[in-house]
Amino acid sequence: MNSYVNMGMGALLGTVFVLMSVSIASEGIFHSEAPEKEGFAIVAEEPTGGEAETAGGGEATSEPIAPLLAKADAAAGEAVFKKCASCHTVEKGGPNKVGPNLWSIINRPIASHEGFAYSAGMKTFAEGGKAWDYDQLSAFLEAPKKHVPGTAMGFAGVKKGDERANLIAWLREQADSPAPLPAAGAEGGAAQPAAAEGQAAQEGQAPAPAN
């Protein structure tokens, strides 16, 4: 070998030696032991209540609205309706918009408003003669897509129970003859006249006729 080859080999070996030395030194300086205990454990939560039911294709569940309606503020509900006004009208004979007109919505059969093209999901949900009683309306307003899978309504929902009750109380008044409020311990559309009848019987009076 000539001197140039010897110098090249020496330089190569020297470079390899330096790189190995740097690698070993870095390992010693920056090496860290695995912690004895992990800082955080991520646990997947199981769906509960309405979420579990919706995951299986059923209706979402909601707390009964009757106790909240008993103390609802209909005037405050008109302000809540501003969240809905871009998609719905509420006056009598008002036009359909992105959603149907909501005049006299309480106890109206679901997916029945004339002239509105309902989604397939809403039509399926309406099967069996369902109506927008107080609990149905409350559950839908709380989480539309959970309560009616496949609905075209993109609204996120009114999550606070008192706001929802105020809104429903105001919608109830948008009718020629507002539907009776449900008894505080009732579900669905059970109305107060039943309680009034019992009180009238105790007082020896004839109960007032229900509309």
C-alpha positions in Angstrom: 0.0 0.0 0.0 1.2 3.5 -0.7 1.1 6.3 1.9 -2.1 7.8 0.6 -4.0 4.6 1.2 -2.6 4.2 4.7 -3.6 7.8 5.5 -7.2 7.2 4.2 -7.6 4.0 6.2 -6.3 5.7 9.3 -8.7 8.6 8.8 -11.7 6.2 8.3 -10.8 4.2 11.4 -10.4 7.4 13.4 -13.8 8.7 12.3 -15.5 5.4 13.3 -13.8 5.5 16.7 -15.0 9.1 17.3 -18.6 8.2 16.3 -18.7 5.2 18.6 -17.3 7.2 21.5 -19.9 10.0 21.0 -22.7 7.4 20.8 -21.5 5.7 24.1 -21.2 9.0 25.9 -24.6 10.2 24.7 -26.2 7.0 25.9 -24.7 7.5 29.4 -25.7 11.1 29.6 -29.3 11.0 28.3 -30.4 7.6 29.3 -33.5 7.7 31.5 -35.0 4.8 33.5 -38.6 3.9 33.0 -40.9 5.3 35.8 -41.9 2.8 38.4 -45.5 4.1 38.2 -47.3 5.6 35.1 -48.4 9.2 35.5 -51.8 8.8 34.0 -54.0 5.8 33.1 -56.5 6.2 30.3 -59.7 4.3 30.9 -62.5 4.1 28.3 -65.9 4.9 29.8 -68.9 2.7 29.1 -71.8 4.6 27.6 -74.7 5.1 30.0 -78.4 6.0 29.9 -79.4 7.5 26.6 -76.0 7.2 25.1 -76.0 3.4 25.5 -79.5 3.2 24.2 -78.7 5.3 21.2 -75.6 3.3 20.4 -77.9 0.4 19.9 -80.3 2.4 17.7 -82.9 3.2 20.3 -84.3 6.5 21.5 -82.3 8.7 23.8 -83.7 9.1 27.3 -84.3 12.3 29.1 -85.5 13.3 32.6 -89.2 13.8 32.9 -90.0 17.4 32.0 -93.2 17.7 34.0 -91.6 18.9 37.3 -89.6 21.5 35.4 -92.7 22.7 33.5 -94.5 23.3 36.8 -92.1 26.1 37.5 -91.2 27.2 34.0 -91.1 30.8 32.7 -92.9 30.9 29.4 -91.7 34.5 28.8 -88.1 33.4 29.2 -88.8 30.6 26.7 -89.5 33.2 24.0 -85.8 34.3 24.3 -84.7 30.6 24.1 -86.7 30.3 20.9 -84.3 32.6 19.2 -82.0 29.6 18.8 -84.7 28.0 16.7 -86.0 31.0 14.8 -83.6 30.6 11.9 -85.1 27.2 11.0 -88.7 27.4 12.3 -91.7 29.8 12.3 -94.2 29.6 15.1 -97.0 31.9 14.2 -100.3 30.4 13.1 -100.3 29.7 9.4 -96.6 30.5 9.2 -94.5 29.1 6.4 -92.2 26.1 6.7 -88.5 26.9 6.6 -85.6 24.5 7.0 -87.9 23.0 9.6 -91.7 22.8 9.9 -93.9 25.5 11.4 -94.3 24.9 15.1 -97.7 26.4 15.8 -99.7 24.1 18.0 -96.8 21.7 18.2 -97.8 20.1 21.6 -99.5 16.8 21.1 -99.3 17.1 17.3 -98.6 13.8 15.5 -94.9 13.6 14.7 -94.0 14.2 11.0 -97.5 15.3 10.2 -97.2 19.0 9.3 -98.7 19.6 5.9 -96.3 20.6 3.1 -93.1 19.8 4.9 -90.7 17.1 3.5 -89.6 15.1 6.6 -86.5 13.1 6.7 -86.6 9.3 6.4 -85.4 9.1 10.0 -88.2 11.2 11.3 -90.8 9.3 9.3 -89.5 6.0 10.8 -89.5 7.5 14.3 -93.2 8.6 13.9 -94.4 5.1 13.1 -97.0 3.8 15.5 -98.8 7.1 15.9 -96.3 9.0 18.1 -97.1 12.6 19.0 -95.1 15.5 20.3 -96.1 15.1 23.9 -94.1 17.0 26.5 -91.6 14.2 27.2 -91.0 13.4 23.5 -90.5 17.1 22.7 -88.2 17.6 25.7 -86.0 14.6 24.8 -85.8 15.7 21.1 -84.9 19.3 22.0 -82.2 18.0 24.4 -80.4 15.9 21.8 -82.2 15.7 18.4 -79.9 13.2 16.7 -79.8 10.9 19.7 -83.6 10.9 20.2 -84.4 10.5 16.5 -81.5 8.7 14.7 -81.4 9.9 11.1 -83.1 13.2 11.6 -81.9 16.0 9.3 -82.1 18.5 12.2 -78.5 19.7 12.8 -79.3 21.6 16.0 -77.0 20.6 18.9 -79.9 20.8 21.4 -81.0 22.7 24.5 -79.0 20.9 27.2 -80.2 22.8 30.3 -83.4 21.4 31.7 -84.8 24.7 32.9 -84.2 26.4 29.6 -85.8 23.5 27.8 -88.8 23.7 30.1 -89.1 27.5 29.5 -89.0 26.9 25.7 -91.7 24.2 25.8 -93.9 26.3 28.1 -93.7 29.1 25.5 -94.3 26.8 22.6 -97.4 25.5 24.5 -98.9 28.9 24.4 -98.5 29.2 20.6 -101.9 27.5 20.0 -105.6 28.3 19.8 -106.1 26.1 22.9 -102.9 25.4 24.8 -102.6 21.8 25.8 -103.0 21.1 29.6 -99.8 20.9 31.5 -98.7 17.5 32.7 -99.1 16.6 36.3 -95.8 17.0 38.2 -95.4 13.2 38.6 -96.6 12.2 35.2 -94.8 11.2 32.0 -95.7 11.7 28.4 -98.8 13.9 28.2 -100.7 13.1 31.4 -102.5 16.4 32.2 -103.4 18.3 35.3 -107.2 17.9 34.9 -107.0 14.4 36.4 -105.6 15.9 39.6 -108.3 18.6 39.4 -111.0 16.0 39.2 -109.7 14.3 42.4 -109.6 17.6 44.2 -113.1 18.5 43.0 -114.4 15.2 44.2 -113.0 15.8 47.7 -114.7 19.2 47.8 -118.0 17.8 46.6 -117.9 19.8 43.3 -118.4 18.6 39.7 -115.0 18.6 37.9 -114.6 21.1 35.0 -114.8 19.5 31.6 -111.4 18.9 29.9 -110.8 20.3 26.5 
